[in-house]
């Protein structure tokens, strides 16, 4: 793991000495946009893990266009959202795996639209992710087969619209504490019936509502869950 503290990455670790580096983990303690152009030197780099604890206004869209990068993990421990200011200008990207914590729902939609090679997505949506009016994208994402969502605030209808764009999804994991509709087996059945390629569904919910536990259990005791899809939960 390398640190960007006081720009020591430039001073102490000449990247030209690591031109064959394929995987890089960075802990970014200070503004780190200076590192993005340096990554272009690493022409064998396929995996980047960036961890920070601070707000940074730099544009992370640059990372998505790195010619050899296929896996990117962006984590902000303080849950400050990452910026993707120029994402609309992306014309080509080879990213196949993307994990972002946190990621607004608006950015999630834009990322799916502009990353046609994306196969594996893992996103944490914060409570403030829906603070702006949402215009859903209509683009179909054919390559996405794995999607993991950790949601604090989201409308079930928005989730339905999102999943309608990923017809080839094989694995879906969903965790939330925010909406009683997410612990309704009937709602999930209507949604999952449209994902004809889905093989595994993982639902993790904390019931903070007054909805009766027996009622919740009964909603997951239909033929769909017991006979047709017993391995999906």
C-alpha positions in Angstrom: 0.0 0.0 0.0 1.3 3.5 -0.9 0.3 6.8 0.7 -0.1 10.1 -1.0 0.7 12.0 2.2 2.6 15.2 1.3 2.9 13.9 -2.3 5.5 11.4 -1.2 4.4 9.0 -4.0 6.0 11.3 -6.5 9.1 11.9 -4.4 9.9 8.5 -3.0 8.4 6.0 -5.5 9.3 6.8 -9.1 6.5 4.9 -11.0 8.9 4.4 -13.9 10.5 1.7 -11.8 7.2 -0.2 -11.7 6.1 -0.1 -15.3 5.0 -3.8 -15.1 2.9 -3.2 -12.0 -0.5 -4.8 -12.4 -2.2 -4.1 -9.0 -2.0 -0.9 -6.9 -3.5 0.0 -3.5 -3.4 3.7 -2.6 -4.3 5.3 0.8 -5.0 8.9 -0.1 -4.6 11.2 2.9 -4.5 14.5 1.0 -5.8 15.8 -2.4 -4.6 13.2 -4.8 -5.7 14.3 -8.3 -2.0 14.7 -9.1 -1.7 10.9 -9.1 -4.1 10.3 -12.0 -1.8 11.3 -14.8 1.0 9.3 -13.2 -1.0 6.2 -13.5 -0.8 6.4 -17.3 2.8 5.4 -16.9 1.7 2.0 -15.6 0.7 0.4 -18.9 0.2 -3.1 -17.3 -2.0 -1.8 -14.5 -5.3 -3.7 -14.3 -6.4 -3.2 -10.7 -6.6 -0.1 -8.5 -7.9 0.2 -4.9 -8.2 3.7 -3.6 -8.9 4.4 0.1 -9.5 7.9 1.5 -10.9 9.5 4.6 -11.4 13.0 3.3 -13.5 14.9 0.8 -11.8 15.5 -2.5 -13.2 17.5 -5.4 -11.1 15.8 -8.1 -12.8 14.2 -11.0 -12.6 10.4 -10.8 -13.9 10.0 -14.3 -10.3 10.0 -15.4 -9.7 6.7 -13.7 -12.5 5.1 -15.7 -10.7 5.8 -19.0 -7.3 4.4 -18.1 -6.6 2.1 -21.1 -5.6 -1.0 -19.1 -7.6 -0.8 -15.9 -10.3 -3.4 -15.5 -10.9 -3.3 -11.7 -11.5 -0.2 -9.6 -12.4 0.1 -5.9 -13.1 3.5 -4.4 -13.8 3.7 -0.7 -14.3 6.8 1.4 -14.4 5.8 5.1 -16.3 9.0 5.9 -18.9 8.3 3.3 -18.2 11.4 1.3 -19.3 10.8 -2.3 -16.8 10.6 -5.1 -17.1 13.1 -8.0 -17.5 12.0 -11.6 -17.8 15.4 -13.2 -16.8 14.5 -16.7 -18.5 11.1 -16.9 -20.8 12.2 -19.7 -17.7 12.7 -21.9 -16.4 9.1 -21.5 -16.3 7.5 -24.9 -14.4 4.3 -24.1 -13.7 2.3 -20.9 -12.5 -1.2 -20.2 -13.7 -1.4 -16.6 -15.2 -4.8 -15.8 -15.3 -4.6 -11.9 -16.3 -1.5 -10.0 -16.8 -1.0 -6.3 -17.8 2.4 -4.9 -18.6 3.4 -1.3 -20.4 5.7 -1.3 -22.1 6.2 -4.6 -25.2 8.4 -5.3 -28.0 6.7 -7.2 -27.6 9.4 -9.9 -23.9 8.5 -10.3 -24.8 4.8 -10.3 -27.1 5.3 -13.3 -24.5 7.4 -15.2 -21.8 4.9 -14.5 -23.9 2.0 -15.8 -24.6 3.9 -18.9 -21.0 4.8 -19.7 -19.3 1.6 -18.7 -20.5 -0.9 -21.3 -17.9 -3.6 -20.3 -18.9 -3.6 -16.7 -19.7 -7.1 -15.4 -19.4 -6.8 -11.6 -20.8 -3.9 -9.6 -20.8 -3.3 -5.9 -22.3 0.0 -4.7 -23.2 1.6 -1.3 -25.9 4.2 -1.7 -25.9 6.8 1.2 -29.0 8.4 2.7 -28.5 11.6 0.7 -28.1 9.8 -2.6 -31.7 10.8 -3.6 -31.5 14.5 -2.7 -31.7 15.6 -6.4 -34.5 14.9 -8.8 -33.9 11.7 -10.6 -34.1 11.1 -14.3 -33.7 7.4 -15.0 -31.5 6.2 -17.9 -33.1 3.9 -20.5 -29.9 2.3 -21.6 -29.8 -1.5 -21.3 -26.7 -2.9 -19.7 -26.2 -6.3 -21.2 -22.8 -7.3 -19.7 -23.7 -6.8 -16.0 -24.1 -10.2 -14.4 -23.3 -9.4 -10.7 -24.8 -6.5 -8.7 -24.4 -5.9 -5.0 -26.3 -2.9 -3.5 -26.1 -1.7 0.1 -28.8 0.9 0.4 -29.7 3.4 3.1 -32.3 5.4 1.2 -34.1 4.3 -2.1 -37.5 4.1 -3.5 -38.6 0.5 -4.5 -39.8 1.9 -7.8 -36.4 3.3 -8.6 -34.9 -0.1 -7.9 -37.4 -1.7 -10.2 -36.4 0.7 -13.0 -32.7 0.0 -12.4 -33.1 -3.7 -12.5 -35.2 -3.5 -15.7 -32.0 -2.4 -17.4 -29.9 -5.5 -16.5 -31.6 -8.4 -18.2 -28.6 -10.8 -17.9 -28.1 -10.4 -14.2 -27.1 -13.7 -12.6 -26.3 -12.6 -9.0 -28.1 -9.9 -7.0 -27.4 -9.0 -3.4 -29.4 -6.3 -1.6 -29.0 -4.9 1.9 -31.1 -2.1 3.4 -32.8 -0.8 6.6 -34.7 2.0 5.0 -38.0 0.8 3.4 -40.6 -1.6 4.6 -41.4 -2.6 1.0 -38.0 -4.2 0.8 -39.1 -6.9 3.2 -42.1 -7.8 1.3 -41.8 -11.1 -0.5 -44.6 -10.3 -2.9 -42.9 -7.1 -4.1 -39.6 -9.0 -4.6 -41.4 -11.8 -6.5 -42.9 -9.4 -9.0 -39.4 -7.9 -9.5 -37.4 -11.1 -9.7 -39.8 -12.8 -12.1 -38.5 -10.4 -14.7 -34.9 -11.4 -14.2 -35.0 -14.6 -16.1 -31.3 -15.3 -15.9 -31.0 -14.8 -12.1 -29.4 -17.7 -10.3 -28.7 -16.3 -6.8 -30.5 -13.6 -4.8 -29.3 -12.5 -1.3 -31.6 -10.2 0.7 -30.3 -8.7 4.0 -32.8 -6.6 5.9 -33.3 -5.2 9.4 -36.9 -4.7 10.3 -37.1 -1.3 11.9 -40.8 -1.1 11.2 -43.9 -2.3 13.0 -44.8 -4.8 10.3 -45.5 -8.1 11.9 -42.8 -10.7 11.6 -45.4 -13.4 10.8 -46.7 -11.3 7.9 -43.2 -10.9 6.5 -42.6 -14.6 6.7 -45.9 -15.4 5.0 -45.0 -13.2 2.1 -41.9 -15.4 1.4 -43.9 -18.7 1.6 -45.5 -18.6 -1.8 -44.9 -21.2 -4.5 -42.4 -18.9 -6.1 -40.1 -19.0 -3.1 -40.6 -22.5 -1.8 -41.0 -24.6 -5.0 -39.6 -22.6 -7.9 -36.8 -20.6 -6.4 -35.7 -22.2 -3.1 -32.0 -21.5 -3.7 -32.4 -17.8 -4.5 -32.4 -16.7 -0.9 
